[in-house]
């Protein structure tokens, strides 16, 4: 059934489909309606809790506690709130906490433009914690992808026992769009690997460096230790270099070894193209319109939409470039942040950045003009 919904409404619907049973948040534009809609959805629903906390630090702290007690939590904020979340995101990484964080971006820095769009948190979301250990970061382009990627964020969080950030933006979050969510195929949620029900349980024991440890909720029959400090497999603080290396390598390996599972893209490739347009987030709509116009004018262009930003989908990018691509065009609503990352990955092609960071949208005409007027070599 086709509906006229906002991206935030799609996020709430997906969270409910994914089995979310705990939500904590603090009001902040443009994420506030996720909080109010989750409170309304959980009203009178047994076993579900949604709460407006006193601030963002309390919100993510409550979600971490709920996750470690066995809940499937989500929180939502914007860039200033993500800044306040940062320390606790590191705690969630160290404690291997499955948690979904929706970030509805707006113009920054600081409180920036509360009612102006922007997507300047794409690098901040990846490097939000001290130590810069990898974190899965997804980015939606519209209400339909917000629905699909919120659900996918829960799958990733449960499979890898990690916090996951799903990036939206003001115009996706609050603009009503036509969508048929019934047509979106959602795979089943992967449950956490349950720990054996006895006191011999070792909370951070690893079967392999890239596999998440078995989970036992705090308050159950197993002894569970939880700390933000470096620890061994028992959850005890350690200065043993070998144990430290094992733990920190695991935090990296469980994300980087799952690159293919996190490589979420949409390909529209022309085997003879010399130009590849790479888009994500809100600029993707303009990129799709530009591709149609360019092809109408005889240009040979390919298009790659990135739904998974981190880890960088390097295989998909190199596959899309193939042998013929000489130029990659990147429209984005920030200073040109992801274009810099593409320069690292795609060293043999020219990266053309089309940034906008004044709160306005990138029109498709900007992309068409840049492709047609600038030389390819």
Secondary structure, DSSP 8 states (H G I E B T S, - for coil): --EEE-HHHHHHHHHHHTT--EEEE---TTTHHHHHHHHHHHTT-TT-EEEE-SSHHHHHHHHHHHHHTT--EEEEE-HHHHHHHHHHHHHHHHHT--EEEEEEE-B-STT-BTTS---TTHHHHHT-STT----EEEE--SHHHHHHHHHHHHHHHHHHTSEEEEEEEHHHHHS-EEE-GGGS---------B--SSTT--TT--SSTTS---B--TTSSS-----SS-B-TTS-B---HHHHHHHHHHHHHHHHTTHHHH--EEEE--TT-SEEEEE-TTHHHHHHHHHHHHHHTT--EEEEEESEEES--HHHHHHHHTTT--EEEEEESSSSHHHHHHHHH-TTSEEEEEE--SS----HHHHHHHHHHS---
